[in-house]
Amino acid sequence: MKLYTCKIAPNAKKVRLYLKEKGITPNLEIIEVDLFSGEQNSPEFRAINPLGKVPVLQFDDGSVIKESLSIIDYFEEIYPKPSLTGDSPEERAKIKAIERFIDLEIMGMMGVMAHHMMPLFSSRFTQSSDVIKYGRARQAEALDYLDHYIADRSFVYGDRVSIADITLYVTFEKAHIVKAELDPKYKNILRCYVNFSQRIRALSS
Ligand SMILES: N[C@@H](CCC(=O)N[C@@H](CS)C(=O)NCC(=O)O)C(=O)O
């Protein structure tokens, strides 16, 4: 199997961090795609993923999964323990619900801001400061809710690490690029973010 990835891309990093936190080393050839130089638009890569995005998991027969959470679900089926997606149908549904919320409402708005701020995207999209404001406002609403939801937890889903922590971490790791660093007033989110970063640092050393 091959994993097409990119060190600076949050959705690709999500899969890499998942494998690290999970402690599994499937037989994968890791292929770095240089998004900054536009390698995702090369005919060779478009033949693998016509959407021009990473991550992509490619099986030996050439077929692909081109969605980070689906790649993770695939590995969870093969390596169920320790589970990062939940231990029961109810827990899996609840963890997925909050992970989807973080991905769509918080990381998704980072994407909106990036597309409208970064020179890298200026030839692709008509950039608009109003859309940046929209992204920030919608993200702020989602952060208000998440901070309340997390309350006094150590991790997003209580005391256990889950895929929701990974998505939260990759969302804010590079937030300075769009001037959307986590405001310290979100003290519950910050605590979960710091707790997970410390784990990842410990696993790396
Ligand atoms: N929903 C997809 C999103 C994938 C995605 O947007 N990948 C970004 C990097 S984080 C990408 O490859 N962008 C390249 C481009 O748009 O040119 C997933 O979670 O895998």
The ligand as a MOL file (V3000), in Angstrom:
LIG
                    3D

  0  0  0     0  0            999 V3000
M  V30 BEGIN CTAB
M  V30 COUNTS 20 19 0 0 0
M  V30 BEGIN ATOM
M  V30 1 N -11.8720 15.9650 3.1660 0
M  V30 2 C -10.5640 15.6670 2.6820 0
M  V30 3 C -9.8440 16.9790 2.4160 0
M  V30 4 C -8.4850 16.7870 1.7940 0
M  V30 5 C -7.7940 18.1460 1.5980 0
M  V30 6 O -8.4430 19.1960 1.5030 0
M  V30 7 N -6.4660 18.1080 1.4790 0
M  V30 8 C -5.7110 19.3290 1.2890 0
M  V30 9 C -4.5590 19.3960 2.2750 0
M  V30 10 S -5.1050 19.5010 3.9380 0
M  V30 11 C -5.0760 19.3170 -0.0980 0
M  V30 12 O -4.5420 18.3170 -0.5070 0
M  V30 13 N -5.1070 20.4400 -0.8090 0
M  V30 14 C -4.4380 20.5970 -2.0680 0
M  V30 15 C -5.1580 21.5490 -2.9590 0
M  V30 16 O -6.3080 21.9260 -2.6890 0
M  V30 17 O -4.5350 21.9310 -3.9480 0
M  V30 18 C -9.8250 14.7970 3.7190 0
M  V30 19 O -10.1070 14.9430 4.9310 0
M  V30 20 O -8.9940 13.9610 3.3450 0
M  V30 END ATOM
M  V30 BEGIN BOND
M  V30 1 1 1 2
M  V30 2 1 2 3
M  V30 3 1 2 18
M  V30 4 1 3 4
M  V30 5 1 4 5
M  V30 6 2 5 6
M  V30 7 1 5 7
M  V30 8 1 7 8
M  V30 9 1 8 9
M  V30 10 1 8 11
M  V30 11 1 9 10
M  V30 12 2 11 12
M  V30 13 1 11 13
M  V30 14 1 13 14
M  V30 15 1 14 15
M  V30 16 2 15 16
M  V30 17 1 15 17
M  V30 18 2 18 19
M  V30 19 1 18 20
M  V30 END BOND
M  V30 END CTAB
M  END
